[in-house]
Amino acid sequence: MEFNREILNLDCERETDRIVNFLQEHVLTNFRRTGAVVGISGGIDSSVVAALCARAFGPEKVIGIAMPEKESSSVSSPLAENLANTFGITYLVEDITPILEGAQVYKKRDDAIKQLIPEYGEGWKCKIVLPQNLLETGGLNFFSVAVESPDGEVITKRLPPKNYLQIVAASNYKQRTRMMTLYYYAEKHNYCVIGTGNKNEHEQGFFVKYGDGGADIKPIAHLYKTQVFQLGKYLGVPEDIIKRTPTTDTYSAEVTQKEFFFRLDFETMDLIWYAMENRIPTEKVASALNLTAEQVERAQKDIHQKYKSTEYLRALPVEA
């Protein structure tokens, strides 16, 4: 098989038509619903899904819901509103901060951080990150917490498993609260909830089970992130969204998806992953991407490990 940097290029018109037909068949015929609800964040994935739904059902049958909370990026909601205006879909805002505060989400997370960094407190920002030099040194996927004081001091500590699990468990409330909100509107209008996860997120486990991983239909779960960007340009997603660096928008400090989880830029990762899935020789991949064979193998090992370690997230409930 030939391998080059253009191998993941889509026929965007054909793929759009295929996904639109897929959405229509499942929402209107199989589920007998009349429209779509999409959580829109100002990111490329939710923007592409909203645009596809507008084509499938007409913009009057699509509700785009922004669900910010007090730690969300200040640009997310304006970008989401611009997206809704661009495609003519209904735009709603549901601030989920009161729900999260009622569940003590911020306190539960912050308690785990303070055990490691006692000075962390009011006005500080936080995020968790992975080592970023995957192609150079490999190594284990150990998480660290990075906090920033109001005067700009940054402290980073490696996270013990107990603290890491508590921070993630608390943070996952955010995604599960958003999914509850989407289903309220879906049930109110007899619509389906349309998922926004791409292949990278779905197969490597970058989602919250019964949170952003919970949906009736996942129309872009087969597309690499770089292919989602291709569809975004074809569909007319606003340029500000296409140019925005993909983030988690989960922690108070800005953290990119590369920092938080993937450890590689999407252009490199997607090509290496495609090569692994299609058994393309390592030497051929390394040559095409100007990498060493060792770097390619290291990246493929990381992708494989993430897939295996997150199988439980994709598993259906087990019945006796």
Stockholm file with secondary structure:
# STOCKHOLM 1.0

chainA/1-320         MEFNREILNLDCERETDRIVNFLQEHVLTNFRRTGAVVGISGGIDSSVVAALCARAFGPEKVIGIAMPEKESSSVSSPLAENLANTFGITYLVEDITPILEGAQVYKKRDDAIKQLIPEYGEGWKCKIVLPQNLLETGGLNFFSVAVESPDGEVITKRLPPKNYLQIVAASNYKQRTRMMTLYYYAEKHNYCVIGTGNKNEHEQGFFVKYGDGGADIKPIAHLYKTQVFQLGKYLGVPEDIIKRTPTTDTYSAEVTQKEFFFRLDFETMDLIWYAMENRIPTEKVASALNLTAEQVERAQKDIHQKYKSTEYLRALPVEA
#=GR chainA/1-320 SS CCCCTTTTCCCHHHHHHHHHHHHHIIIIIISCCCCEEEECCSSHHHHHHHHHHHHHHCGGGEEEEECCCTTSCTTHHHHHHHHHHHHTCEEEECCCHHHHHHTTHHHHHHHHHHTTCTTCCTTCEEEEECCSCHHHHCCCCCCEEEEECTTSCEEEEECCHHHHHHHHHHHHHHHHHHHHHHHHHHHHHTCEEBCCCCHHHHHHTCSCTTTTTCCSBCTTTTSCHHHHHHHHHHHTCCHHHHHSCCBCCCSSSCCBHIIIIICSCHHHHHHHHHHHHTTCCHHHHHHHHTCCHHHHHHHHHHHHHHHHHTHHHHCCCCCC
#=GC SS_cons         CCCCTTTTCCCHHHHHHHHHHHHHIIIIIISCCCCEEEECCSSHHHHHHHHHHHHHHCGGGEEEEECCCTTSCTTHHHHHHHHHHHHTCEEEECCCHHHHHHTTHHHHHHHHHHTTCTTCCTTCEEEEECCSCHHHHCCCCCCEEEEECTTSCEEEEECCHHHHHHHHHHHHHHHHHHHHHHHHHHHHHTCEEBCCCCHHHHHHTCSCTTTTTCCSBCTTTTSCHHHHHHHHHHHTCCHHHHHSCCBCCCSSSCCBHIIIIICSCHHHHHHHHHHHHTTCCHHHHHHHHTCCHHHHHHHHHHHHHHHHHTHHHHCCCCCC
//
